[in-house]
């Protein structure tokens, strides 16, 4: 029987896709120009608010005696919200982000760290969840 661990390496993309769909539904009503991405760089003009969702390195969980397959992964997703407005916009957008990740079963491990020392304001939060090979994101 062939072992396929590719599901563990696709988690970040799958989580991003689900989160983006849910966030667009909620945020477009309030922020019609919201930009949600999984890319760390953009070559176009900046759009605000920007929600950047990316996966941090995960940890294997649920190892069996053979140790040949990845049965579970402790996944941590980092979300950066950037705006050129004010702290309250970062907080409002991040509250919506938090609602979406909580709906997907994640734990908030770093609720919000705001850096407003430059021309833009950036808020960072992290969400963690253990995901089994057969789990659903919703």
C-alpha angles and dihedrals in degrees: 000000000000117000116227117192094162092108089070092055093048095054096095092053093046094048091048092051094050093043093047092052093050093043095050090053091054103033102042089070092060101025109031092181097049112142119207118189146159093205119101093209134041127195095199132077112293118264123205134250095028121187112199114191120188139161121244120209111293134214127231115245134182097036113186128210095268092049092203100118135048106239099175142003132208099222125197120192122193120207122196119192115195127187140162092215119070145298092271091063091052090050094049094048092045091050088058090046089051092050090053095048092046088052088055090053100258126145118227105236098170109023102191138338114181125201113189100161097110137047091285130048118232128192122190129197133168130212127193135195137163108233124195123212090255100038125122122225092221 
